[in-house]
């Protein structure tokens, strides 16, 4: 370790690119802790820096609770915000359990650097800006002390801080523990794992099994992860996926792919379909369009009319782009689904998909900023919004029609509690079999059954996103 520490000042410097990435990542993390979404913050990153900065940002946000607690333990008072954020990034990386390779190694797509590389580049980063230059010695000292006392410091902060131990806000940890007392620790641990890249196979093109064969012929390792789902062994840019531009594939998590098949079950479709009349379907909160596209892919052209509604007109552009790529169309409507003005006076639907706004607590593996952006009060506010949407949309459902209520949340207030209250308040609503809460855990019987996977078909599927599904028939 002493040999590594000596490299801070022995003239050995890595190329300045890493220092530049550390600075930009620190800026991104500051924006997120200030309330900006990670996607929005990353929009400002130059394309050449984007891959590295995105990887560093994801990693830091997954371990931010730990690095924040470490910085408090290592300093007498908080440094200026720019320096503070830089140290959050560096300490998160230094605390990694791995530091293999001469410069960097990658495990599951995450960045790992040798400690002396991080130390020297952190100092270089601090020196490169006038507002942080004077704090370069502090940066050097903090990193050196952490490396000297690493095991003691890690044990200390994890013992005294739940945020350091689990990398979530205390209220979030308490809610998960209360909702899922038997598996809460496993849920929080799973959230620290990078999410897999999962594709949805366009049913009009082929099957998941055919897709795996095609991808493997192109040198891309993949396996079946559901009736329409293919999971890639290694994430890759979508433009590199053969057939993506032609609409053969879309990126969508395995749990999210259950919505279309649950709502448009073939037996029910055959029962309610009227000769020569397309099934009328409403996707009430459609953007960015993945579930809209899936429903269209499942049905022969001309057999279904979909109204894709979203309160954000700008986000509907993404829906249009998705539908253009898969060569299908829907009526795009910018309106608030909770408002009666969103619909014609006598407008009715055979099926309604309500993928309701929620805390997104089930998809923190894909969006690690969510765990720091959400506030405890958001849960009750979003749950109430979901109730209003259910109340507004139910009268728009034709007799014999079905409504699928889903959220990408693992909180019961945004799932089972709302579903139970809805049924109690509507005598004309029959509840049908549906997965309920799908927990973000390593592959379980629950996920296997929900995805309708056969023995041996699951492959290396490790964990899914957290989702909730309830299906009602009028």
N, C-alpha and C positions, 0 to 999 in steps of 0.2 A: 504493500500500500504506500509506503514512504517513497518507493521508486516512482509510483504513479503520481504522487503529489508533487514531486520535484519537477514534473513536466510543466507545471503552471508557469514557470519562469525560466525554463532552460532553452528558450528560443524556438521550441517546436510548436508550430501553429498549423492547424488544419486549414484547408481552403476557407476563405471568408464566407462561403455560401451557407454553412451551418450557422455561423453567427448571425447572418442576415435572417435566416429562417427562425432562429430563436427570438430575435427582436420582433419580427412580424407576428409570430405566434403569441408573444406576450401582449401585443396590441389587440389581437383577436380575443384573447382570454379576458382582457380588461373590458372589451365591449360586451362580452357575454355576461360578466359579473355586474355590468352596468345596466343589464336588461335587454340587450340586443340578442336576437337569435343567431345561432352559429352560421346557419345558411346565409343569412343577410350579411353577417360580418365577413364571411369568406368571399362574398361577391367582389370585395374591394381588392382582393389579392391578385397580383400579376400572374398570368397563366404559367409562367416559368417556375414560380415559387409555389403555386397552388398545391401540387401533390404533397410536397414535403410539409408545408405549413398545415395542411388539412390533417395529415397523419399525426403531427405533433399536437395539434389542437385537440383532436379526439382523445389522444392518450392523456394529455394534461387534464382535460375535463373529467375523464373517468377517475382520476386520482387527485382531483383538486382539494378535496377535504383533507387528504393526507399532507399534501405539500403546504397548504395554508397553516395547518397545525405545526408542521416542522418549522416554518419560518417564524412563527410566534415563539417557539422554543429556542430558536437560534439568534434572535435579536431582542434587544431591550426595548426598542420602539419601532413602530412600522416605518419602513423606508418610503420614499415617494412612490406614488402609484406605478410609474413606469418601471422602476427598479423592483418593486414588490412583485409585479406580474412576471418579470423576467425570472426572478428567483422561484416563483411558483412553477414555472415551466421546467427549469433546470432541476429543481429538487424532485419533482415528479419523476423525471427521467433517471436521476441518480438513485432514487429509491427502488428502481426496477430490480426484480430478482435475477435478471440476466444482464450480462454485459459482454457477450461473446463477440469475437471478431476483432480485427485490427482497427476498424473504424466504426462499422455499424453492422448489426445483424438484424434480421427481421424474423419475428415470430408471429404468425397469424396476421401478417400485414402491419404489425405495430413496430415503431422505431425503438431501437436500443443502441446506446453508444457507450463506449468505454468511459469510465469516470474522468480520466485525465483529458479526454477530448471535450467532454462537456464543460469541465472547469475552465480550460483555456479558451474555448469558444464563448463561454458566458462572459468572461473578462473582456474578450475582444468585442463582444456585442455592447457591453456597457461603455467601453471607451469610444465607440463609434458615433455616439450621439452627444451633443453638448450638454443636454439636460441630465444625462446619466453618467457622464465621464468621471465626475468627482466621486462617484459611488463604486467605481471599479474595484478599489481595495476591499470595500464591504462585500461585494459579490464574491470576490476571491476568498475572503475569510469565511464567509458563510458556507460556501461549498466545501472548503478544506476541512472545516470543523465537522460538517455533516459526515464526510467520508471517514474521518478519524473515529467518530462516535456513532457510526451508523446504526448498529444493532441496538445500542442503549436508547438512542433517540426514537427509533421506530417503536420499540416496546413501550416507551414512556408515553408517546402521543396516542398510540392506539389504546392504551389502557385508560387514558383520561378523556378521550374524545371519540364519541360515536361517529362523528363525521369523518374523522381520520381513519377509523376502523372499517367503516362501510362505504364511505365516499358518497353519502347522501346527507341532506339536511335532516336534523333531528326529528322534525314532525313527520317527514316521509318515512323514516325508519319506524317510528311509533305506529303509523297507520298500517304499514305492511305487517308488522308484528301482530297488531290487533286483528287485521282481516285474515291473516294466514299464519296462525300461531305455530303450526306444525312444520312449516317449510319456509318461514320468513328468511332465515339465514341463507338458505339455498337460493332463494329468489334474488337476494341482494348480491350474492357471489356471482350468479349467472350474469347479472347486469354489467359486470366488469369485463366480460368476454366480448371481443369484437363480433359483430353479427355476420353471418354468412351472406353471400350474394346468392339470392334465389331468383330464378326466372319462372315466369308463367308461360306455358306453351300455348300458342293460339290453336284452339281445338279445330279450327277450320283448316289448319295446315297439317297437324299431325298429333301424335301422342307424346307423353313424357318419355316413354321408352324409346321411341324413334328419335326424339331430341337428344337423349343421352348418347345414342349410337352415333348420330351425326357429329356431336361435339367431340366425342372421343376420337373419331376419324380425323378431326382437325387438330388433335393434340391437346384438347381441353378436357381435363378430368372433371367428371360430373356424375351425379347419381340421382335417382328418382326420390323426390321428397313429398309427393302427394299426387293426386289424380292429374293435376295439370302442372305440377311443380318440379323443377330441376334445380338442384343445389350445386353450385360450382365449388370445386375444392379451393380455388384461389380467385379472389375478386379480380375483375378486369374491366377496362373501359368498355362501355356498351358498344361503341363503334367497332370494337375488335371482335364482337360476337357475330359469327356468321348467321345471317338471316334476321338480325335485329332490325336493320334499316327497312327490310321488306315486311316487317310486322309479324314475323314468325314467333318472336319472343318479346316479352316485356319484363321489367324488373318489378317483382312483387313478393313480399314475404309469404311463406307457406300458410301461416294462420290467416292472413288477409285474403288468401285465395279461397277461403271457405264461403265467403259471402254469396257469390253468384250461385254456386251449387245448392246452398241451403235455401235461398229464396226461390230459385227456378227449378225445383225438383221435378223431374220428368213426369212422374205419375200425376202430380198436381197440374202441370202445364197441359197435359193431354186432357185432363178433366175439365178445365175452365176455358180452353181454347175454343173460340167460335170460328166456324168455317169461313175462311176468306177475310177474317178480321184479325189484325196483329194484336198481340198481347200488349197492353199499355202499362209501362213500367216507369216509376219515378225514382230517380236517384237523388235524394233530397239534399244531400251535402256532397256534391259530386267531385269537386276538385281534390286532387289533380287528375282524376279520371281513370284510375286503375280498375276500380270495380265496375264502372260504366263499361269500359272496354271489355272486361271479362264476360259480363252478361251478354253483350253483343256477339262475342266470339262463340259463346255456347249455343246460340240459336241460329237457325238458318236465316239468311237475309230475307226480309219481308215478313217474318213471323213475329217480330217484336218492334215496337216503337218506344224509344226511351227518351224521357225528358230528363236531361242532366242539369240540375238546378244548383246554383251556389250563390252565396251572398256577395262574393268577391268577383266582380266582372273580370278583373285582370287574371285571376287564377283560372277562369274558364278558358283562357287562351291555351293553357297547358292541356286542358281536356281536349280542345280542338286539335292540337298538335298530335296528341296520342291517338285520337280516332282517325286522323288522316293517315298516320303511319300504318294502322291496321286495316285501312281501306273500309271503314264503316262510318256511319253517321248517326247523330242524335240531335234532338232539339236542345240547344244550349239556352238556358234562361238565367239571367242574373236577377236574383230576388232572395228575400229572406224566407226560408221555408216555414218559419214560425208566424208569418204574417198571412192573413187571408188574402191580401192583395197579390200574393204570388200566383194565384190560380184563378181560372175562370169560374164564374158563378156555379156552374154545374159540372165542373171538371172532376172526373173520377179516374181511378187507376186500379188495375187488376193486381198489381204488386208494387210495394213501396220499400225501398232500401233506405234506412236511416242510419248512416254511418255518422253518428253524432259528434259534434265538437266535444273534446274531453281533455283531461290533463296530459294525455299521451304517456301515462306512466308505464305502459306496457312496452314501449318501443325505445327505451332509454339506451339500449345497446346501439341503436342506429343513430340516435340523437342525444348524445351525452349532455348537451347543454340544458335539456329539459329539467334535469334534476336540480339545477341551480336557478333556473328561471321561474319555476312554479312557486306559488305561495300557498300556504295551508288553506286560506280562504277560497282559493280557486276551485277546490274540490266541490264545496257546497254550491258555488255559483254556477259551475258547469253542469252539475247534477240537476239543478233547477232548470237550466236551459234545455237539457235533454227532456225533462218532463214536459216543458212547454211545447217542444217539437212533437212529442208523442201525442199530446192533446190536440194539436192543430192538424196533424196529418191523418189521424185515425178516421175522421169524417170523410176524408178524400178517398178512402179505400172502399171499393165495391164489395157487395155481399159475396162471400166465398173467396174474397181476396186475401192476400197474405202480406204482412209487414214484418220485416226483419230489422230488429234494433241491435246495433252493434257499436262498440267503442274499442279503441286500442288502449284500454285502461285495465289495470289489475285491481283497482280500488272497488270494493263492493258498492260504494255509494254511486258509482258510475256504471253499475251493471245490475247485479241481482236485486239490489234493494229497489231500484227504479222499476225493474220488470215486475216484481211482486206488487208494488203499489199500483202499477198500471192495470194489471189484471183485476185487482180488488175494486178498482174504480170503473171497470167496463164489463158489464154483464155479457156484452156481445163479443168479447174477445176470448178465444180458446187458445191456450198455450200448447204449442207443438214441440216435439223433441228437438233440441239444439244443444250445442256443446256447453253453453253457459260460460263460465270463466275458464279460459285456457291460460295457464300460468307459464311465465317465461322461465322454464326449467329445462334441464337436460332431458333428452327424448324420453317420454313417458308413455304409458298405456293410453293416457288421456289424449295426447297428441296423435298417437298412432291410430286410435279410433276416430278422432275428429277428421284426420286427413284421409281416412279410408285406405290406409296402407296395408299391404299384405305382408305376411311373414317373409323376411329376407329382402323386402323391397325398400326398407328404410335406409339401407346403406349407412353412411357416416353421419346422418342427421344428428345434430347435437342438441340444439335448443331452438325454440321458436320465440316469436314475440308474444307479449301478453295481449290477449283479446277477450272480448265478451260478445256472446251471441244469444239472443232470445227471439223466437219466431212465434208470431201470433196470426191466427186466422179469424176472419169475421164471419 
